[in-house]
Amino acid sequence: MNWCHPSSLRFLEAGLGNRGCQSAVAGSVIHIDIMDGHFVPNLTMGPPVVKSLRKVTSLPLDCHLMIENPDDFIEEFAAAGADWIAVHYEACRHLHRTLELIAQHRMQPAVVINPATGRFLIEILPMVHHVLVMSVNPGFGGQKFIRFSLDKIRRLVELRAELDLNFRIEVDGGVAHETIALVVEAGADLLVAGSAVFDSGHPEKEARALLKMAQEAEQGRRGQNFHSRRAAAI
């Protein structure tokens, strides 16, 4: 499992550069926040930054497109070296077509749902590598975790089992020392952490501490599942 994904939004704000790519990453993926100033009230990086990161790391680049008209940019992100592309349900007029386009460019497609979005898009779940659950409203780092996101994670776990699928569940927003165990216990597979990793000035230390907490929570979750299955069999 891939646990702690450093967010490139905070990564670049911290001025870590190449050193950050190589040393601050306790997880196995780099999460890149792409914002256009229209879909969300912030403006960040685009394909040139992805291309620059690709030159200094072999880790998978997980690009979260918080932009309008994402179809217009899929080819550029593929050429820049993106590995995973996540698009917002709320931004896509033809989501099925967009996910197909991502796959055609040999990247892993994913769908993102905002806190206010309650629909689980059962029809497209077989198409995606992962579902990204936003546990804050997208656009800015350092926001407070929205607790009803845990119910969404649990429901996605149920749907994955019911439909016999293997998509992953990623969570982004407010993932920190006080929330990470709750998120993992709810069923998340992939975690994005920004402020909790970089704000202290010791990103490698913080990332490894979060990773350790996530692993301990996962072990506890597996133990609970084992005992539940055993009780059911009896």
Backbone as CSV, one residue per row, in Angstrom:
resi,resn,N_x,N_y,N_z,CA_x,CA_y,CA_z,C_x,C_y,C_z
1,MET,0.825,-1.203,0.000,0.000,0.000,0.000,0.862,1.258,0.000
2,ASN,0.361,2.295,-0.662,1.008,3.596,-0.650,0.271,4.466,0.353
3,TRP,1.010,4.999,1.336,0.296,5.713,2.386,0.400,7.213,2.259
4,CYS,1.527,7.779,2.589,1.630,9.230,2.712,2.154,9.837,1.425
5,HIS,1.334,10.613,0.750,1.741,11.272,-0.473,1.989,12.745,-0.182
6,PRO,3.220,13.220,-0.217,3.454,14.646,-0.014,2.755,15.466,-1.084
7,SER,2.103,16.539,-0.672,1.415,17.424,-1.603,2.402,18.422,-2.169
8,SER,2.467,18.513,-3.493,3.430,19.411,-4.114,3.066,20.871,-3.901
9,LEU,1.813,21.175,-3.565,1.437,22.559,-3.284,2.266,23.073,-2.112
10,ARG,2.309,22.328,-1.024,3.104,22.720,0.136,4.595,22.458,-0.114
11,PHE,4.854,21.444,-0.892,6.217,21.050,-1.237,6.966,22.220,-1.864
12,LEU,6.318,22.896,-2.844,6.966,24.005,-3.526,6.948,25.271,-2.678
13,GLU,5.872,25.473,-1.901,5.818,26.622,-1.009,6.976,26.575,-0.009
14,ALA,7.346,25.352,0.379,8.423,25.195,1.359,9.803,25.381,0.738
15,GLY,9.864,25.486,-0.600,11.121,25.718,-1.290,12.076,24.555,-1.196
16,LEU,11.546,23.341,-1.206,12.410,22.183,-0.988,13.167,21.752,-2.242
17,GLY,12.637,22.051,-3.431,13.337,21.740,-4.671,13.708,20.278,-4.807
18,ASN,14.863,20.032,-5.456,15.289,18.658,-5.713,15.497,17.870,-4.428
19,ARG,16.043,18.534,-3.389,16.285,17.846,-2.120,14.994,17.300,-1.553
20,GLY,13.917,18.089,-1.686,12.635,17.648,-1.161,12.143,16.410,-1.865
21,CYS,12.313,16.384,-3.185,11.856,15.214,-3.938,12.547,13.950,-3.448
22,GLN,13.817,14.056,-3.142,14.574,12.865,-2.813,14.515,12.490,-1.332
23,SER,14.373,13.492,-0.432,14.504,13.179,0.985,13.241,13.337,1.802
24,ALA,12.277,14.158,1.344,11.108,14.435,2.170,9.986,13.452,1.935
25,VAL,10.206,12.504,1.048,9.139,11.605,0.655,9.238,10.294,1.405
26,ALA,8.370,10.117,2.386,8.329,8.846,3.100,7.405,7.879,2.391
27,GLY,6.503,8.402,1.592,5.581,7.561,0.838,6.183,7.181,-0.494
28,SER,5.342,6.760,-1.422,5.870,6.270,-2.689,5.239,6.947,-3.889
29,VAL,4.559,8.063,-3.674,3.926,8.817,-4.747,4.036,10.296,-4.402
30,ILE,4.155,11.161,-5.411,4.094,12.606,-5.192,2.766,13.117,-5.747
31,HIS,2.013,13.785,-4.891,0.701,14.323,-5.256,0.870,15.763,-5.725
32,ILE,0.373,16.068,-6.921,0.562,17.389,-7.520,-0.787,18.070,-7.692
33,ASP,-0.961,19.198,-7.026,-2.209,19.954,-7.092,-2.159,20.956,-8.238
34,ILE,-3.063,20.777,-9.201,-3.150,21.656,-10.360,-4.423,22.490,-10.221
35,MET,-4.278,23.820,-10.104,-5.431,24.701,-9.908,-5.405,25.818,-10.945
36,ASP,-6.591,26.179,-11.465,-6.649,27.131,-12.576,-7.187,28.513,-12.205
37,GLY,-7.565,28.716,-10.936,-8.120,29.999,-10.547,-9.559,30.202,-10.971
38,HIS,-10.178,29.177,-11.563,-11.578,29.245,-12.003,-12.419,28.195,-11.293
39,PHE,-12.027,26.925,-11.448,-12.754,25.868,-10.759,-12.569,25.986,-9.249
40,VAL,-11.376,26.396,-8.847,-11.092,26.677,-7.439,-10.450,28.061,-7.350
41,PRO,-10.592,28.743,-6.196,-10.092,30.119,-6.073,-8.603,30.189,-5.766
42,ASN,-7.807,29.532,-6.571,-6.363,29.583,-6.382,-5.717,29.222,-7.711
43,LEU,-4.491,29.640,-7.903,-3.764,29.380,-9.138,-2.416,28.775,-8.776
44,THR,-2.145,27.590,-9.313,-0.870,26.936,-8.982,-0.148,26.528,-10.254
45,MET,0.342,25.335,-10.290,1.259,24.891,-11.328,0.538,24.202,-12.481
46,GLY,1.302,23.912,-13.538,0.764,23.230,-14.698,1.758,22.215,-15.237
47,PRO,1.604,21.804,-16.489,2.490,20.787,-17.071,3.982,21.089,-16.966
48,PRO,4.439,22.357,-17.081,5.889,22.591,-16.961,6.472,22.157,-15.613
49,VAL,5.715,22.352,-14.533,6.205,21.932,-13.214,6.233,20.408,-13.117
50,VAL,5.211,19.770,-13.670,5.187,18.304,-13.704,6.408,17.789,-14.464
51,LYS,6.707,18.419,-15.576,7.872,18.015,-16.383,9.167,18.184,-15.586
52,SER,9.256,19.281,-14.808,10.450,19.515,-13.995,10.587,18.473,-12.890
53,LEU,9.481,18.141,-12.237,9.516,17.115,-11.203,9.896,15.762,-11.785
54,ARG,9.421,15.496,-12.994,9.722,14.212,-13.631,11.223,14.025,-13.812
55,LYS,11.942,15.125,-13.985,13.382,15.045,-14.204,14.149,14.669,-12.946
56,VAL,13.565,14.916,-11.766,14.312,14.718,-10.527,13.781,13.581,-9.662
57,THR,12.747,12.892,-10.128,12.234,11.754,-9.353,11.683,10.692,-10.282
58,SER,11.835,9.448,-9.862,11.231,8.333,-10.591,9.930,7.884,-9.942
59,LEU,9.541,8.563,-8.841,8.289,8.218,-8.176,7.105,8.545,-9.073
60,PRO,6.007,7.796,-8.951,4.803,8.135,-9.714,4.308,9.539,-9.364
61,LEU,3.863,10.264,-10.373,3.325,11.607,-10.181,1.806,11.547,-10.279
62,ASP,1.173,11.863,-9.159,-0.280,11.792,-8.995,-0.844,13.203,-9.175
63,CYS,-1.375,13.502,-10.357,-1.816,14.856,-10.694,-3.312,15.016,-10.445
64,HIS,-3.643,15.922,-9.554,-5.025,16.213,-9.172,-5.436,17.499,-9.888
65,LEU,-6.274,17.369,-10.920,-6.651,18.511,-11.752,-7.880,19.208,-11.185
66,MET,-7.665,20.314,-10.526,-8.764,21.153,-10.037,-8.961,22.270,-11.041
67,ILE,-9.403,21.887,-12.241,-9.478,22.826,-13.355,-10.747,22.599,-14.164
68,GLU,-11.172,23.645,-14.877,-12.255,23.515,-15.826,-11.719,22.941,-17.136
69,ASN,-12.580,22.262,-17.869,-12.213,21.691,-19.172,-10.936,20.847,-19.123
70,PRO,-10.874,19.860,-18.247,-9.637,19.080,-18.109,-9.238,18.340,-19.386
71,ASP,-10.199,18.004,-20.224,-9.876,17.285,-21.463,-8.845,18.030,-22.310
72,ASP,-8.877,19.361,-22.242,-7.978,20.167,-23.069,-6.518,20.026,-22.666
73,PHE,-6.260,19.450,-21.485,-4.896,19.420,-20.968,-4.346,18.005,-20.759
74,ILE,-5.151,16.995,-21.018,-4.720,15.611,-20.756,-3.458,15.270,-21.538
75,GLU,-3.427,15.618,-22.805,-2.264,15.291,-23.635,-0.999,15.964,-23.113
76,GLU,-1.130,17.220,-22.665,0.038,17.944,-22.143,0.584,17.292,-20.883
77,PHE,-0.308,16.862,-19.993,0.159,16.229,-18.764,0.788,14.869,-19.060
78,ALA,0.263,14.171,-20.029,0.869,12.902,-20.418,2.285,13.129,-20.943
79,ALA,2.457,14.139,-21.788,3.770,14.444,-22.343,4.743,14.912,-21.265
80,ALA,4.210,15.548,-20.213,5.065,16.053,-19.127,5.553,14.944,-18.207
81,GLY,4.906,13.776,-18.258,5.358,12.653,-17.440,4.444,12.263,-16.302
82,ALA,3.196,12.745,-16.317,2.246,12.355,-15.270,1.938,10.862,-15.350
83,ASP,1.723,10.249,-14.190,1.385,8.824,-14.131,-0.099,8.598,-13.827
84,TRP,-0.613,9.365,-12.879,-2.028,9.275,-12.511,-2.661,10.642,-12.758
85,ILE,-3.886,10.643,-13.298,-4.631,11.889,-13.490,-5.999,11.743,-12.836
86,ALA,-6.284,12.635,-11.892,-7.585,12.640,-11.210,-8.355,13.889,-11.622
87,VAL,-9.592,13.701,-12.082,-10.433,14.816,-12.516,-11.674,14.879,-11.629
88,HIS,-12.186,16.077,-11.458,-13.351,16.269,-10.607,-14.635,15.910,-11.336
89,TYR,-15.461,15.128,-10.652,-16.806,14.862,-11.144,-17.530,16.172,-11.440
90,GLU,-17.333,17.171,-10.588,-18.044,18.437,-10.697,-17.576,19.273,-11.885
91,ALA,-16.396,18.962,-12.448,-15.828,19.759,-13.540,-15.997,19.111,-14.902
92,CYS,-16.477,17.872,-14.934,-16.521,17.116,-16.193,-17.949,16.987,-16.718
93,ARG,-18.197,17.538,-17.895,-19.510,17.382,-18.521,-19.729,15.955,-18.993
94,HIS,-18.652,15.336,-19.452,-18.730,13.965,-19.984,-17.640,13.134,-19.306
95,LEU,-17.888,12.760,-18.081,-16.867,12.121,-17.255,-16.360,10.823,-17.866
96,HIS,-17.258,10.016,-18.399,-16.855,8.752,-19.009,-15.838,8.997,-20.121
97,ARG,-16.112,9.977,-20.966,-15.209,10.303,-22.073,-13.849,10.785,-21.547
98,THR,-13.879,11.602,-20.495,-12.631,12.124,-19.933,-11.764,11.003,-19.368
99,LEU,-12.374,10.074,-18.647,-11.618,8.952,-18.091,-11.041,8.078,-19.197
100,GLU,-11.802,7.877,-20.259,-11.291,7.115,-21.402,-10.094,7.818,-22.036
101,LEU,-10.173,9.143,-22.138,-9.082,9.921,-22.726,-7.805,9.784,-21.904
102,ILE,-7.937,9.815,-20.601,-6.773,9.639,-19.721,-6.142,8.269,-19.949
103,ALA,-6.969,7.238,-19.994,-6.463,5.875,-20.202,-5.813,5.728,-21.579
104,GLN,-6.378,6.398,-22.578,-5.806,6.334,-23.930,-4.403,6.922,-23.981
105,HIS,-4.118,7.845,-23.077,-2.782,8.435,-23.011,-1.885,7.689,-22.018
106,ARG,-2.289,6.485,-21.669,-1.491,5.563,-20.866,-1.189,6.104,-19.471
107,MET,-2.180,6.785,-18.904,-2.101,7.210,-17.516,-3.245,6.556,-16.759
108,GLN,-3.109,6.464,-15.440,-4.151,5.858,-14.622,-5.237,6.903,-14.339
109,PRO,-6.493,6.627,-14.724,-7.565,7.602,-14.497,-8.157,7.497,-13.095
110,ALA,-8.571,8.653,-12.576,-9.208,8.688,-11.260,-10.273,9.778,-11.254
111,VAL,-11.225,9.637,-10.343,-12.275,10.638,-10.193,-12.215,11.214,-8.790
112,VAL,-12.509,12.516,-8.674,-12.486,13.231,-7.402,-13.900,13.682,-7.063
113,ILE,-14.275,13.568,-5.783,-15.572,14.076,-5.343,-15.371,15.077,-4.224
114,ASN,-16.014,16.238,-4.367,-15.951,17.296,-3.365,-16.786,16.943,-2.135
115,PRO,-16.585,17.642,-1.023,-17.360,17.337,0.188,-18.865,17.365,-0.007
116,ALA,-19.380,18.274,-0.832,-20.833,18.396,-1.004,-21.412,17.401,-2.004
117,THR,-20.551,16.658,-2.677,-21.021,15.681,-3.665,-21.322,14.363,-2.973
118,GLY,-22.567,13.912,-3.101,-22.976,12.695,-2.409,-23.083,11.482,-3.294
119,ARG,-23.095,11.671,-4.605,-23.271,10.548,-5.520,-21.960,9.788,-5.681
120,PHE,-22.069,8.455,-5.821,-20.860,7.637,-5.859,-20.512,7.103,-7.240
121,LEU,-21.246,7.507,-8.278,-20.814,7.248,-9.647,-20.524,5.776,-9.899
122,ILE,-21.470,4.945,-9.529,-21.260,3.500,-9.614,-20.878,3.067,-11.023
123,GLU,-21.443,3.732,-12.033,-21.214,3.319,-13.420,-19.754,3.447,-13.844
124,ILE,-19.026,4.400,-13.270,-17.651,4.600,-13.729,-16.601,4.003,-12.785
125,LEU,-17.033,3.457,-11.667,-16.064,2.889,-10.724,-15.196,1.795,-11.353
126,PRO,-15.729,0.962,-12.275,-14.852,-0.040,-12.894,-13.746,0.559,-13.758
127,MET,-13.856,1.844,-14.109,-12.893,2.474,-15.006,-11.707,3.091,-14.283
128,VAL,-11.827,3.309,-12.963,-10.847,4.163,-12.293,-9.803,3.391,-11.504
129,HIS,-8.622,3.972,-11.443,-7.536,3.457,-10.613,-7.806,3.774,-9.151
130,HIS,-8.350,4.989,-8.905,-8.714,5.359,-7.538,-9.796,6.419,-7.539
131,VAL,-10.475,6.526,-6.397,-11.426,7.605,-6.132,-10.796,8.491,-5.073
132,LEU,-10.710,9.786,-5.372,-10.154,10.738,-4.416,-11.292,11.436,-3.683
133,VAL,-11.355,11.226,-2.392,-12.356,11.868,-1.539,-11.751,13.146,-0.972
134,MET,-12.317,14.281,-1.330,-11.863,15.545,-0.761,-12.464,15.693,0.633
135,SER,-11.604,15.815,1.623,-12.072,15.979,3.000,-11.946,17.425,3.470
136,VAL,-11.671,18.320,2.518,-11.811,19.772,2.679,-12.336,20.279,1.342
137,ASN,-12.780,21.525,1.312,-13.146,22.117,0.032,-11.867,22.476,-0.719
138,PRO,-11.762,22.088,-1.993,-10.491,22.240,-2.709,-10.120,23.696,-2.949
139,GLY,-8.807,23.943,-3.001,-8.332,25.266,-3.342,-7.219,25.796,-2.467
140,PHE,-7.207,25.403,-1.196,-6.200,25.927,-0.275,-5.757,24.844,0.702
141,GLY,-4.496,24.925,1.125,-3.983,24.014,2.138,-4.321,24.508,3.534
142,GLY,-4.102,23.639,4.518,-4.252,24.031,5.910,-5.672,24.116,6.426
143,GLN,-6.636,23.531,5.720,-8.022,23.589,6.162,-8.341,22.476,7.163
144,LYS,-9.451,22.664,7.872,-9.893,21.694,8.864,-10.568,20.505,8.198
145,PHE,-10.266,19.330,8.661,-10.833,18.073,8.155,-12.357,18.059,8.343
146,ILE,-13.084,17.696,7.274,-14.545,17.591,7.326,-14.901,16.145,7.687
147,ARG,-15.461,15.955,8.849,-15.593,14.613,9.408,-16.587,13.719,8.665
148,PHE,-17.599,14.289,7.994,-18.522,13.396,7.296,-17.875,12.746,6.073
149,SER,-16.654,13.151,5.749,-15.909,12.464,4.693,-15.647,11.005,5.067
150,LEU,-15.581,10.725,6.353,-15.352,9.347,6.792,-16.469,8.425,6.336
151,ASP,-17.710,8.934,6.327,-18.840,8.122,5.862,-18.701,7.789,4.386
152,LYS,-18.179,8.732,3.600,-17.966,8.480,2.172,-16.922,7.389,1.963
153,ILE,-15.869,7.454,2.749,-14.825,6.435,2.631,-15.400,5.054,2.938
154,ARG,-16.158,4.964,4.009,-16.752,3.677,4.391,-17.691,3.158,3.299
155,ARG,-18.478,4.054,2.707,-19.410,3.634,1.652,-18.663,3.147,0.421
156,LEU,-17.550,3.804,0.089,-16.754,3.353,-1.054,-16.146,1.977,-0.794
157,VAL,-15.736,1.728,0.437,-15.234,0.402,0.796,-16.319,-0.648,0.571
158,GLU,-17.544,-0.336,0.984,-18.669,-1.258,0.794,-18.938,-1.496,-0.685
159,LEU,-18.956,-0.434,-1.471,-19.221,-0.561,-2.906,-18.131,-1.378,-3.599
160,ARG,-16.907,-1.166,-3.204,-15.805,-1.919,-3.808,-15.984,-3.413,-3.588
161,ALA,-16.405,-3.780,-2.395,-16.633,-5.192,-2.099,-17.864,-5.716,-2.828
162,GLU,-18.956,-4.942,-2.809,-20.202,-5.367,-3.451,-20.036,-5.572,-4.952
163,LEU,-19.252,-4.695,-5.596,-19.067,-4.739,-7.044,-17.852,-5.572,-7.456
164,ASP,-17.127,-6.107,-6.471,-15.935,-6.919,-6.725,-14.919,-6.147,-7.574
165,LEU,-14.614,-4.923,-7.150,-13.663,-4.067,-7.855,-12.405,-3.895,-7.006
166,ASN,-11.388,-3.275,-7.590,-10.129,-3.113,-6.850,-9.589,-1.685,-6.895
167,PHE,-10.475,-0.701,-7.156,-10.004,0.683,-7.143,-9.531,1.046,-5.736
168,ARG,-8.625,2.003,-5.671,-8.115,2.481,-4.384,-8.921,3.702,-3.935
169,ILE,-8.823,4.000,-2.661,-9.520,5.145,-2.082,-8.461,6.098,-1.527
170,GLU,-8.419,7.281,-2.104,-7.449,8.297,-1.705,-8.183,9.411,-0.959
171,VAL,-7.511,10.010,0.008,-8.108,11.093,0.798,-7.158,12.274,0.814
172,ASP,-7.713,13.464,0.584,-6.906,14.684,0.526,-7.624,15.793,1.293
173,GLY,-6.938,16.340,2.301,-7.484,17.480,3.028,-7.536,17.253,4.525
174,GLY,-6.759,17.992,5.265,-6.792,17.879,6.713,-6.226,16.585,7.260
175,VAL,-5.450,15.859,6.442,-4.822,14.620,6.922,-3.623,15.006,7.780
176,ALA,-3.718,14.738,9.074,-2.701,15.179,10.027,-2.618,14.172,11.168
177,HIS,-1.804,14.469,12.164,-1.577,13.533,13.269,-2.884,13.158,13.978
178,GLU,-3.803,14.104,14.108,-5.026,13.842,14.851,-6.127,13.199,14.010
179,THR,-5.949,13.112,12.692,-7.002,12.549,11.831,-6.563,11.311,11.050
180,ILE,-5.289,11.074,10.953,-4.820,10.039,10.036,-5.328,8.653,10.424
181,ALA,-5.390,8.346,11.709,-5.878,7.031,12.125,-7.355,6.860,11.767
182,LEU,-8.149,7.917,11.933,-9.572,7.854,11.591,-9.768,7.551,10.106
183,VAL,-8.959,8.199,9.273,-9.069,8.023,7.824,-8.694,6.600,7.419
184,VAL,-7.623,6.094,7.975,-7.180,4.728,7.654,-8.187,3.700,8.173
185,GLU,-8.670,3.895,9.387,-9.648,2.964,9.958,-10.940,2.940,9.155
186,ALA,-11.291,4.067,8.522,-12.487,4.118,7.680,-12.300,3.336,6.395
187,GLY,-11.030,3.142,5.961,-10.785,2.324,4.783,-9.943,2.953,3.698
188,ALA,-9.347,4.119,3.947,-8.532,4.765,2.920,-7.266,3.974,2.638
189,ASP,-6.867,3.961,1.363,-5.646,3.275,0.943,-4.501,4.249,0.675
190,LEU,-4.834,5.454,0.229,-3.852,6.449,-0.192,-4.136,7.760,0.536
191,LEU,-3.116,8.351,1.120,-3.306,9.570,1.897,-2.430,10.690,1.343
192,VAL,-3.012,11.883,1.256,-2.265,13.060,0.824,-2.084,13.968,2.030
193,ALA,-0.849,14.345,2.306,-0.568,15.229,3.435,0.289,16.392,2.962
194,GLY,-0.127,17.605,3.315,0.614,18.791,2.924,1.107,19.557,4.132
195,SER,0.203,20.303,4.759,0.578,21.134,5.915,1.192,20.304,7.030
196,ALA,0.642,19.118,7.272,1.133,18.285,8.370,2.562,17.824,8.147
197,VAL,2.992,17.773,6.888,4.347,17.346,6.570,5.317,18.526,6.573
198,PHE,4.914,19.635,5.957,5.877,20.688,5.663,5.885,21.865,6.625
199,ASP,4.797,22.131,7.339,4.721,23.374,8.106,5.703,23.435,9.279
200,SER,6.108,22.294,9.796,7.011,22.295,10.947,8.451,22.613,10.563
201,GLY,8.757,22.507,9.264,10.132,22.702,8.825,10.966,21.440,8.851
202,HIS,10.354,20.319,9.231,11.060,19.029,9.268,10.250,17.999,8.481
203,PRO,10.176,18.150,7.154,9.262,17.334,6.348,9.531,15.835,6.395
204,GLU,10.804,15.452,6.371,11.095,14.018,6.373,10.661,13.386,7.688
205,LYS,10.951,14.052,8.792,10.558,13.553,10.110,9.046,13.435,10.225
206,GLU,8.333,14.474,9.796,6.876,14.477,9.906,6.255,13.422,8.992
207,ALA,6.770,13.292,7.773,6.225,12.305,6.838,6.392,10.893,7.380
208,ARG,7.550,10.626,7.959,7.783,9.281,8.497,6.917,9.017,9.725
209,ALA,6.681,10.053,10.531,5.811,9.886,11.693,4.374,9.597,11.255
210,LEU,3.897,10.299,10.232,2.548,10.058,9.716,2.443,8.660,9.111
211,LEU,3.478,8.276,8.376,3.489,6.945,7.778,3.393,5.871,8.854
212,LYS,4.138,6.046,9.934,4.115,5.076,11.040,2.715,4.999,11.658
213,MET,2.083,6.155,11.868,0.734,6.171,12.426,-0.257,5.481,11.492
214,ALA,-0.107,5.711,10.204,-1.001,5.079,9.219,-0.825,3.567,9.227
215,GLN,0.417,3.117,9.280,0.680,1.679,9.288,0.113,1.019,10.534
216,GLU,0.229,1.686,11.675,-0.321,1.129,12.911,-1.844,1.059,12.839
217,ALA,-2.465,2.089,12.271,-3.919,2.083,12.128,-4.368,0.995,11.163
218,GLU,-3.583,0.772,10.115,-3.916,-0.282,9.156,-3.820,-1.659,9.807
219,GLN,-2.819,-1.868,10.622,-2.695,-3.147,11.324,-3.890,-3.379,12.241
220,GLY,-4.321,-2.316,12.911,-5.494,-2.426,13.766,-6.748,-2.725,12.976
221,ARG,-6.891,-2.097,11.814,-8.059,-2.343,10.971,-8.093,-3.788,10.478
222,ARG,-6.946,-4.283,10.094,-6.880,-5.672,9.613,-7.226,-6.644,10.735
223,GLY,-6.769,-6.336,11.937,-7.092,-7.193,13.073,-8.576,-7.209,13.358
224,GLN,-9.224,-6.045,13.286,-10.671,-5.970,13.500,-11.420,-6.747,12.436
225,ASN,-10.985,-6.627,11.180,-11.646,-7.350,10.089,-11.510,-8.851,10.266
226,PHE,-10.335,-9.291,10.721,-10.112,-10.724,10.936,-11.054,-11.255,12.002
227,HIS,-11.151,-10.540,13.107,-12.012,-10.992,14.200,-13.485,-10.951,13.797
228,SER,-13.877,-9.979,12.979,-15.262,-9.881,12.507,-15.606,-11.071,11.621
229,ARG,-14.682,-11.418,10.707,-14.918,-12.564,9.818,-14.967,-13.859,10.621
230,ARG,-14.106,-13.973,11.625,-14.074,-15.186,12.427,-15.356,-15.331,13.225
231,ALA,-15.852,-14.217,13.785,-17.097,-14.251,14.536,-18.270,-14.622,13.650
232,ALA,-18.271,-14.103,12.418,-19.344,-14.407,11.480,-19.346,-15.885,11.101
233,ALA,-18.114,-16.445,10.961,-18.019,-17.872,10.599,-18.529,-18.765,11.722
234,ILE,-18.300,-18.335,12.967,-18.765,-19.121,14.103,-20.282,-19.037,14.214
